Amino acid sequence: MEVVSWLLGFLGRYPELMVSLACFLLLFHRLKRRDGLPTNWPVVGVLPAITINAGRIHEWLTEFLRAAGLSYVIKGPWGSPVDVIVTADPANVAHVFTANFGNYPKGEEFAELFDVLGDGIFNADGDSWAFQRRKAHALLSDARFRAGVAASTARKLRDGLVPLLDGLAASGSGAAVDLQDVFVRLTFDLTAMFVFGFDPGCLAADFPHVPFAAAMDTIEEVLFYRHVTPVPWLRLQKFLKIGHIKKMGNARRVLDASIAEFISLRRERAAEGEVDLLTSYLACQDEVGKSGADFHRFLRDTTFNLMVAGRDTTSSALTWFFWLLTKHPDVEAKILEELRAHPPSSGADGHRTAAELKQLVYLHAALSESLRLYPPVPFEHKAAARPDTLPSGARVGPSRRVIVSFYSMGRMEAVWGKDCSEFRPERWLTAAGRFRHEPSYKFVAFNVGPRTCLGRDLAYSQMKAVVAAVLPRFRVEVDAGAVVRPKLSIILHMKDGLKVRVHKREEDGLA
């Protein structure tokens, strides 16, 4: 009460403040939109709405895109060089990512501020992008590489993941474990094996701290904030070397040192007949046309991009998938039934071959349904090199960019029907029980057009192998106090992880 009395007395002594406050409240009341769309205020643009909804940015985008009819222009604050059209319209996606692909280069708006992705495949354009994609496609098509990936995955599941979960289930302590952390560690090791040719041992019972992995997490978080932070503030941070710029600099030093060590180890251990991405790039230096520090920078950019692609997207997909299974026991039961109907040829304790994994059609549908609702990369930023008009009618160009919300697309009734918010794997199956393919501009989890993910089949095989190894042996129970929400990052991880308790199934071993 004393605070209230003081405040009333203060306002009484300064009536001009009370008048100003009343005018502001009146203006706010008159200008506040009642149609569910964010207000583009003078001077500050849509920044107040972004600030208010910062903790639920993806849900907020989904809400106003529904109200707007799939697309809406938001204004940047004073000093920002561009406005942004946010869209979840498949027609716009098909136009930007495929039909008019050449007009939307990958170069990022603030590359001079955050160039950590360098000239890797995510950020590259032109000849550099075409070369990296060609080399990656050739390696992914190599029978020896595919066989090595399958063998490494089976070994890591058999000797790493399954014993770890078995120990947690047998401990009897009742303590919760972060399943997201487990999957991140698993995919970090697997990706490092494919990229660098060795296992860093991140997935271990003592959950060791891995500086490289921690630096990747920091970089991905900062890369997200650059999309919602006003440009003048970013430039001030760069000048003063504070905030996100400082965090990025520290993380990048760790990242560069780690990759340099990995490359050095690979050079020392290089052996004829071994097939991994780094060895492939080391063997084509003449084709790359770089030497010395330039070639090392190329290797660093390329391998980091591939580590992000392999570690984070698959771990994100697996985490959301297992969480959805805990909420839909009927789907879990159908997957278990399919796994029992198609046992591995190598026996109950063995792991399925690539051909045997392809037989798991319902599991493929369930994974696709999870990816529809929780795409590992929740949004994509595009800038038009030349003025263009989208199918929705919106004009884009130097002063207006495009952000496509992949997260929102999966939740649009206009795209997926009235049950768009439901987790229903059956939408992916025909009446005959075959998998129903959807166009990539509608199902965007693996990107669209010429930049469609080359590792799509590999990712599905990995995820199926993990589910087939884990689900028949263990049952996971989400901790009662767990709060599940997306993390603000360029990758759709859970903010506080996924705390679960692991229990053995009675039908243990029926993998």
C-alpha positions as CSV (number, residue, x, y, z in Angstrom):
1,M,0.0,0.0,0.0
2,E,2.9,2.3,0.7
3,V,4.2,1.9,-2.8
4,V,0.7,2.7,-4.3
5,S,0.4,5.8,-2.1
6,W,3.8,7.0,-3.1
7,L,3.1,6.4,-6.8
8,L,-0.2,8.4,-6.6
9,G,1.5,11.2,-4.8
10,F,4.3,11.3,-7.4
11,L,1.8,11.5,-10.3
12,G,-0.1,14.2,-8.4
13,R,3.0,16.3,-8.3
14,Y,3.7,15.7,-11.9
15,P,0.4,15.8,-13.7
16,E,2.1,16.0,-17.1
17,L,3.3,12.4,-16.6
18,M,-0.3,11.3,-15.9
19,V,-1.5,13.0,-19.0
20,S,1.3,11.4,-21.1
21,L,0.5,8.0,-19.6
22,A,-3.3,8.4,-20.3
23,C,-2.5,9.4,-23.9
24,F,-0.3,6.4,-24.4
25,L,-2.9,4.0,-23.0
26,L,-5.6,5.6,-25.2
27,L,-3.4,5.4,-28.3
28,F,-2.5,1.8,-27.4
29,H,-6.2,0.9,-27.0
30,R,-7.2,2.6,-30.3
31,L,-4.3,1.1,-32.3
32,K,-4.2,-2.4,-30.8
33,R,-5.4,-4.9,-33.4
34,R,-8.3,-7.2,-32.7
35,D,-7.8,-9.4,-35.7
36,G,-4.9,-11.5,-34.2
37,L,-2.3,-9.7,-36.3
38,P,0.7,-7.9,-34.9
39,T,0.7,-4.1,-35.0
40,N,3.3,-2.4,-37.1
41,W,4.0,0.6,-34.9
42,P,5.6,3.9,-36.0
43,V,9.4,4.0,-35.3
44,V,9.6,0.7,-33.5
45,G,7.7,-1.4,-36.1
46,V,6.7,-4.9,-34.8
47,L,9.5,-5.0,-32.2
48,P,7.1,-4.7,-29.2
49,A,5.2,-7.8,-30.3
50,I,8.4,-9.7,-30.9
51,T,9.6,-8.8,-27.4
52,I,6.4,-9.9,-25.8
53,N,6.3,-13.2,-27.7
54,A,10.0,-13.9,-27.6
55,G,9.5,-17.0,-25.4
56,R,7.0,-18.5,-27.8
57,I,8.1,-17.1,-31.2
58,H,7.1,-20.2,-33.3
59,E,3.6,-20.4,-31.7
60,W,3.1,-16.7,-32.2
61,L,4.1,-16.8,-35.9
62,T,1.6,-19.7,-36.3
63,E,-1.2,-17.8,-34.7
64,F,-0.9,-14.6,-36.8
65,L,-0.2,-16.5,-40.0
66,R,-3.5,-18.3,-39.5
67,A,-5.2,-15.0,-39.0
68,A,-3.5,-13.4,-42.0
69,G,-4.2,-16.2,-44.4
70,L,-0.6,-17.7,-44.6
71,S,1.4,-14.5,-45.2
72,Y,1.9,-11.2,-43.5
73,V,4.4,-8.3,-43.7
74,I,6.1,-7.1,-40.5
75,K,7.9,-3.8,-40.3
76,G,11.3,-3.4,-38.9
77,P,12.2,-0.7,-36.3
78,W,13.8,2.6,-37.3
79,G,17.3,1.9,-38.6
80,S,16.5,-1.5,-39.9
81,P,17.2,-1.8,-43.6
82,V,14.4,-4.1,-44.5
83,D,10.8,-5.2,-43.8
84,V,10.0,-9.0,-43.8
85,I,7.2,-11.0,-45.3
86,V,6.6,-14.0,-43.1
87,T,4.9,-16.8,-44.9
88,A,3.7,-20.4,-44.6
89,D,2.1,-20.5,-48.1
90,P,3.2,-23.6,-50.1
91,A,2.8,-21.6,-53.4
92,N,5.3,-19.0,-52.1
93,V,7.7,-21.8,-51.0
94,A,7.5,-23.5,-54.4
95,H,8.2,-20.1,-56.1
96,V,11.1,-19.1,-54.0
97,F,12.8,-22.4,-53.5
98,T,12.2,-24.0,-56.9
99,A,10.6,-22.0,-59.8
100,N,12.6,-18.8,-59.2
101,F,15.5,-20.4,-57.3
102,G,18.2,-18.4,-59.0
103,N,16.8,-15.1,-57.7
104,Y,17.1,-16.1,-54.1
105,P,20.8,-16.8,-53.3
106,K,21.8,-18.2,-50.0
107,G,23.9,-15.2,-48.8
108,E,22.7,-14.0,-45.4
109,E,21.6,-10.5,-44.6
110,F,24.1,-10.0,-41.8
111,A,26.9,-12.2,-43.1
112,E,29.5,-9.6,-42.1
113,L,28.3,-9.8,-38.5
114,F,27.9,-13.6,-38.2
115,D,30.1,-15.4,-40.7
116,V,30.5,-18.6,-38.7
117,L,28.9,-20.7,-41.4
118,G,31.6,-19.5,-43.8
119,D,31.5,-20.9,-47.3
120,G,30.1,-24.3,-46.2
121,I,27.2,-25.9,-48.1
122,F,24.5,-24.1,-46.0
123,N,25.8,-20.6,-46.9
124,A,27.6,-21.1,-50.2
125,D,26.2,-20.2,-53.6
126,G,27.3,-20.6,-57.2
127,D,30.2,-22.8,-58.1
128,S,31.3,-23.4,-54.5
129,W,27.8,-24.7,-53.5
130,A,27.6,-26.8,-56.7
131,F,31.0,-28.4,-56.0
132,Q,30.3,-29.2,-52.4
133,R,26.9,-30.7,-53.3
134,R,28.4,-32.8,-56.1
135,K,31.1,-34.2,-53.8
136,A,28.6,-34.9,-51.0
137,H,26.2,-36.6,-53.4
138,A,29.0,-38.8,-54.8
139,L,30.1,-39.9,-51.3
140,L,26.6,-40.6,-50.1
141,S,26.1,-42.7,-53.3
142,D,29.3,-44.7,-52.6
143,A,28.5,-48.3,-51.6
144,R,31.5,-48.5,-49.3
145,F,30.5,-45.3,-47.5
146,R,26.9,-46.5,-47.0
147,A,28.1,-49.8,-45.7
148,G,30.4,-48.0,-43.3
149,V,27.7,-45.8,-42.1
150,A,25.4,-48.7,-41.5
151,A,28.1,-50.7,-39.6
152,S,29.1,-47.7,-37.5
153,T,25.5,-46.9,-36.6
154,A,24.8,-50.5,-35.6
155,R,28.0,-50.7,-33.5
156,K,27.3,-47.4,-31.8
157,L,23.7,-48.5,-30.9
158,R,24.9,-52.0,-29.8
159,D,27.9,-50.8,-27.8
160,G,26.9,-47.3,-26.8
161,L,23.2,-46.3,-26.7
162,V,21.6,-49.6,-25.6
163,P,24.1,-50.3,-22.8
164,L,23.7,-46.7,-21.6
165,L,19.9,-46.9,-21.5
166,D,20.1,-50.4,-19.9
167,G,22.3,-49.0,-17.1
168,L,19.8,-46.2,-16.5
169,A,16.9,-48.6,-16.5
170,A,18.6,-51.0,-14.1
171,S,19.9,-48.3,-11.7
172,G,16.7,-48.2,-9.7
173,S,17.5,-44.7,-8.6
174,G,14.4,-43.2,-10.3
175,A,16.5,-40.2,-11.4
176,A,15.5,-38.6,-14.7
177,V,17.9,-38.3,-17.6
178,D,17.8,-35.8,-20.4
179,L,16.9,-37.9,-23.5
180,Q,17.6,-35.0,-25.8
181,D,21.2,-34.8,-24.4
182,V,21.5,-38.5,-25.0
183,F,20.4,-38.2,-28.6
184,V,22.6,-35.1,-29.2
185,R,25.6,-37.1,-27.9
186,L,24.7,-40.1,-30.1
187,T,24.3,-38.1,-33.3
188,F,27.5,-36.0,-32.5
189,D,29.5,-39.2,-32.3
190,L,27.9,-40.7,-35.4
191,T,28.3,-37.5,-37.4
192,A,32.0,-37.1,-36.4
193,M,32.6,-40.7,-37.5
194,F,31.1,-39.9,-40.9
195,V,32.7,-36.5,-41.3
196,F,36.1,-36.9,-39.6
197,G,36.5,-40.7,-39.5
198,F,36.8,-41.3,-35.8
199,D,34.5,-41.6,-32.7
200,P,35.0,-38.7,-30.2
201,G,33.3,-40.7,-27.4
202,C,30.7,-38.1,-26.5
203,L,28.1,-40.8,-25.7
204,A,29.4,-42.3,-22.5
205,A,28.0,-43.2,-19.1
206,D,29.7,-40.3,-17.4
207,F,28.3,-37.8,-20.0
208,P,31.6,-36.0,-20.6
209,H,31.7,-32.3,-21.4
210,V,32.6,-31.8,-25.1
211,P,33.7,-28.2,-25.8
212,F,33.0,-28.6,-29.5
213,A,29.4,-29.6,-28.9
214,A,28.9,-26.8,-26.4
215,A,30.3,-24.3,-28.9
216,M,27.9,-25.5,-31.5
217,D,24.9,-25.0,-29.2
218,T,26.0,-21.4,-28.5
219,I,26.5,-20.6,-32.1
220,E,23.1,-21.9,-33.1
221,E,21.4,-19.9,-30.4
222,V,23.1,-16.7,-31.4
223,L,22.4,-17.3,-35.1
224,F,18.7,-17.3,-34.2
225,Y,18.8,-14.0,-32.4
226,R,20.4,-12.3,-35.4
227,H,17.0,-12.7,-37.2
228,V,15.0,-10.9,-34.6
229,T,17.6,-8.3,-33.2
230,P,17.6,-4.8,-34.8
231,V,20.6,-4.2,-37.1
232,P,21.8,-1.1,-35.3
233,W,22.0,-3.0,-32.0
234,L,23.9,-5.8,-33.7
235,R,26.4,-3.3,-35.1
236,L,26.8,-1.7,-31.7
237,Q,27.5,-5.1,-30.2
238,K,30.1,-5.7,-32.8
239,F,31.8,-2.3,-32.2
240,L,31.8,-2.8,-28.4
241,K,32.5,-6.6,-28.6
242,I,29.7,-7.4,-26.2
243,G,26.5,-9.5,-26.0
244,H,25.9,-12.0,-28.8
245,I,29.0,-10.9,-30.7
246,K,31.2,-11.8,-27.7
247,K,29.5,-15.1,-27.2
248,M,29.9,-15.9,-30.8
249,G,33.6,-15.0,-30.8
250,N,34.3,-17.2,-27.8
251,A,32.4,-20.2,-29.3
252,R,34.0,-19.8,-32.6
253,R,37.5,-19.9,-31.1
254,V,36.6,-23.3,-29.5
255,L,35.1,-24.5,-32.7
256,D,38.1,-23.5,-34.9
257,A,40.5,-25.2,-32.5
258,S,38.5,-28.4,-32.3
259,I,38.1,-28.7,-36.1
260,A,41.8,-28.0,-36.6
261,E,42.6,-30.8,-34.1
262,F,40.2,-33.2,-35.9
263,I,41.7,-32.4,-39.3
264,S,45.2,-32.9,-38.0
265,L,44.3,-36.2,-36.5
266,R,42.6,-37.3,-39.7
267,R,45.7,-36.4,-41.7
268,E,47.8,-38.5,-39.3
269,R,45.5,-41.5,-39.4
270,A,44.7,-41.4,-43.1
271,A,44.7,-44.9,-44.5
272,E,44.0,-46.3,-47.9
273,G,40.5,-47.6,-48.3
274,E,38.9,-45.5,-45.6
275,V,35.8,-43.5,-46.7
276,D,34.7,-40.4,-44.9
277,L,33.8,-36.9,-45.9
278,L,37.0,-35.2,-44.7
279,T,39.2,-37.8,-46.5
280,S,37.2,-37.2,-49.6
281,Y,37.8,-33.4,-49.4
282,L,41.5,-33.8,-48.5
283,A,41.9,-35.9,-51.7
284,C,40.5,-33.2,-54.0
285,Q,42.5,-30.1,-53.0
286,D,43.5,-29.5,-56.6
287,E,39.9,-29.6,-57.7
288,V,39.0,-27.1,-54.9
289,G,41.7,-24.8,-56.1
290,K,42.9,-23.6,-52.7
291,S,46.0,-24.0,-50.7
292,G,47.5,-23.2,-47.3
293,A,45.2,-21.2,-45.0
294,D,42.5,-20.9,-47.7
295,F,42.2,-24.6,-48.1
296,H,42.2,-25.1,-44.3
297,R,39.4,-22.5,-44.1
298,F,37.5,-24.4,-46.8
299,L,37.8,-27.7,-44.8
300,R,36.7,-25.9,-41.6
301,D,33.6,-24.3,-43.2
302,T,32.6,-27.5,-44.9
303,T,33.0,-29.9,-42.0
304,F,31.3,-27.6,-39.5
305,N,28.3,-27.3,-41.8
306,L,28.1,-31.0,-42.2
307,M,28.4,-31.5,-38.4
308,V,25.4,-29.1,-37.9
309,A,23.4,-31.0,-40.5
310,G,24.2,-34.4,-39.1
311,R,24.2,-33.9,-35.4
312,D,21.4,-31.4,-34.7
313,T,18.7,-32.2,-37.2
314,T,18.6,-35.9,-36.4
315,S,18.8,-35.4,-32.6
316,S,16.0,-32.9,-32.7
317,A,13.8,-35.2,-34.8
318,L,14.4,-38.1,-32.5
319,T,13.7,-36.1,-29.3
320,W,10.3,-34.8,-30.5
321,F,9.4,-38.2,-31.9
322,F,10.0,-40.0,-28.6
323,W,8.1,-37.3,-26.7
324,L,5.1,-37.7,-29.1
325,L,5.1,-41.4,-28.5
326,T,4.8,-40.9,-24.8
327,K,1.6,-38.9,-25.5
328,H,0.3,-41.4,-28.1
329,P,0.6,-44.9,-26.8
330,D,-1.6,-46.2,-29.6
331,V,1.0,-45.1,-32.2
332,E,3.8,-46.7,-30.0
333,A,1.8,-49.9,-29.9
334,K,1.5,-50.0,-33.7
335,I,5.2,-49.4,-34.2
336,L,6.0,-52.2,-31.8
337,E,3.7,-54.5,-33.7
338,E,5.4,-53.7,-37.0
339,L,8.8,-54.3,-35.4
340,R,7.8,-57.7,-34.2
341,A,6.3,-58.5,-37.6
342,H,9.6,-57.6,-39.3
343,P,12.4,-58.9,-37.1
344,P,16.1,-58.5,-38.1
345,S,17.5,-61.5,-40.0
346,S,20.5,-61.5,-37.7
347,G,18.4,-62.5,-34.7
348,A,16.7,-60.8,-31.7
349,D,19.9,-59.0,-30.6
350,G,21.0,-57.9,-34.1
351,H,20.3,-54.7,-36.0
352,R,18.4,-54.4,-39.2
353,T,19.9,-54.0,-42.6
354,A,19.0,-51.0,-44.9
355,A,16.6,-53.3,-46.8
356,E,15.0,-54.4,-43.6
357,L,14.6,-50.9,-42.3
358,K,12.7,-50.0,-45.5
359,Q,10.1,-52.6,-44.6
360,L,9.0,-50.5,-41.6
361,V,6.4,-48.4,-43.5
362,Y,4.3,-47.4,-40.4
363,L,7.5,-46.2,-38.6
364,H,8.4,-44.2,-41.6
365,A,5.0,-42.6,-41.6
366,A,5.2,-41.9,-37.9
367,L,8.6,-40.2,-38.2
368,S,7.3,-38.1,-41.2
369,E,4.3,-37.0,-39.1
370,S,6.6,-36.0,-36.3
371,L,8.8,-34.0,-38.7
372,R,5.7,-32.3,-40.1
373,L,4.8,-30.9,-36.7
374,Y,8.4,-30.4,-35.4
375,P,10.8,-29.7,-38.4
376,P,14.4,-29.6,-37.1
377,V,15.0,-26.4,-39.0
378,P,11.9,-24.3,-38.1
379,F,12.3,-21.4,-40.5
380,E,14.3,-20.3,-43.5
381,H,15.4,-16.8,-44.5
382,K,15.6,-15.7,-48.1
383,A,16.6,-12.5,-49.9
384,A,15.7,-11.7,-53.5
385,A,18.6,-10.5,-55.7
386,R,16.1,-8.7,-58.0
387,P,12.6,-7.4,-57.3
388,D,10.0,-10.2,-57.5
389,T,6.3,-10.8,-56.8
390,L,5.3,-13.9,-54.9
391,P,2.2,-16.0,-55.9
392,S,0.4,-14.5,-52.8
393,G,0.8,-11.1,-54.4
394,A,3.4,-9.7,-52.0
395,R,6.4,-7.9,-53.6
396,V,9.9,-8.6,-52.4
397,G,13.2,-7.0,-53.1
398,P,16.2,-5.1,-51.5
399,S,13.9,-3.6,-48.9
400,R,11.8,-6.6,-48.2
401,R,13.0,-10.1,-47.4
402,V,11.2,-13.4,-46.9
403,I,11.0,-15.7,-43.8
404,V,9.3,-19.0,-44.4
405,S,8.0,-20.6,-41.2
406,F,8.4,-24.3,-41.7
407,Y,7.0,-24.8,-38.2
408,S,3.8,-23.0,-39.0
409,M,3.3,-24.7,-42.3
410,G,2.7,-28.0,-40.5
411,R,0.0,-26.4,-38.5
412,M,-2.0,-24.7,-41.2
413,E,-5.5,-26.1,-41.9
414,A,-5.3,-24.6,-45.5
415,V,-2.2,-26.9,-46.1
416,W,-2.9,-30.1,-44.1
417,G,-6.6,-30.1,-43.3
418,K,-8.8,-29.7,-40.2
419,D,-6.7,-32.2,-38.2
420,C,-3.4,-30.4,-39.0
421,S,-2.6,-30.1,-35.2
422,E,-3.0,-33.8,-34.6
423,F,-0.2,-36.4,-34.6
424,R,-1.7,-38.9,-37.0
425,P,0.7,-41.1,-38.9
426,E,-2.1,-42.6,-40.9
427,R,-2.3,-39.4,-43.0
428,W,0.9,-40.7,-44.7
429,L,-0.5,-44.1,-45.7
430,T,-2.6,-45.1,-48.6
431,A,-5.6,-47.5,-48.3
432,A,-3.3,-50.2,-49.4
433,G,-0.8,-49.4,-46.6
434,R,1.8,-47.9,-48.8
435,F,3.7,-44.7,-47.9
436,R,2.1,-41.6,-49.3
437,H,4.6,-39.1,-50.6
438,E,3.9,-35.4,-50.3
439,P,5.6,-32.6,-52.4
440,S,8.6,-31.0,-50.8
441,Y,7.0,-27.5,-50.9
442,K,4.3,-28.9,-48.6
443,F,6.4,-31.2,-46.4
444,V,9.5,-29.0,-45.9
445,A,11.4,-30.9,-43.2
446,F,14.2,-31.7,-45.7
447,N,14.1,-28.3,-47.5
448,V,12.8,-27.7,-51.0
449,G,14.1,-27.6,-54.6
450,P,17.7,-27.7,-55.5
451,R,18.8,-27.4,-51.9
452,T,16.8,-30.5,-50.8
453,C,18.8,-32.4,-48.1
454,L,21.1,-34.9,-49.7
455,G,21.1,-36.9,-46.5
456,R,17.3,-37.5,-46.4
457,D,17.5,-41.3,-46.9
458,L,20.5,-41.6,-44.5
459,A,18.6,-39.6,-41.8
460,Y,15.5,-41.8,-42.1
461,S,17.6,-44.9,-41.9
462,Q,19.4,-43.6,-38.8
463,M,16.2,-42.7,-37.1
464,K,14.6,-46.0,-37.9
465,A,17.7,-47.8,-36.6
466,V,17.6,-45.9,-33.3
467,V,13.8,-46.5,-32.8
468,A,14.2,-50.2,-33.7
469,A,17.0,-50.6,-31.2
470,V,15.4,-48.6,-28.4
471,L,11.6,-49.0,-28.5
472,P,11.3,-52.8,-28.0
473,R,13.8,-52.8,-25.2
474,F,12.8,-49.7,-23.2
475,R,9.9,-47.6,-22.3
476,V,10.4,-43.9,-21.6
477,E,8.3,-41.9,-19.2
478,V,8.4,-38.1,-19.2
479,D,9.2,-36.7,-15.8
480,A,6.1,-35.2,-14.1
481,G,7.8,-31.8,-13.7
482,A,9.1,-31.6,-17.3
483,V,8.1,-28.5,-19.3
484,V,8.4,-29.1,-23.0
485,R,8.8,-26.1,-25.2
486,P,11.0,-25.2,-28.3
487,K,14.3,-23.5,-27.7
488,L,15.0,-20.2,-29.5
489,S,17.6,-21.5,-31.9
490,I,18.1,-22.1,-35.6
491,I,17.5,-25.8,-34.7
492,L,14.2,-26.9,-33.0
493,H,15.7,-28.4,-29.8
494,M,13.7,-28.4,-26.6
495,K,14.6,-25.5,-24.4
496,D,15.1,-27.5,-21.2
497,G,15.7,-30.9,-22.7
498,L,13.5,-33.9,-22.4
499,K,13.7,-35.3,-18.8
500,V,12.6,-38.9,-18.8
501,R,12.8,-42.1,-16.7
502,V,13.9,-45.2,-18.6
503,H,12.2,-48.6,-17.9
504,K,12.8,-52.0,-19.4
505,R,10.0,-53.6,-21.3
506,E,8.9,-57.1,-20.4
507,E,9.4,-58.1,-24.0
508,D,13.0,-57.1,-23.8
509,G,15.2,-58.1,-26.7
510,L,12.5,-58.3,-29.4
511,A,14.3,-55.7,-31.5
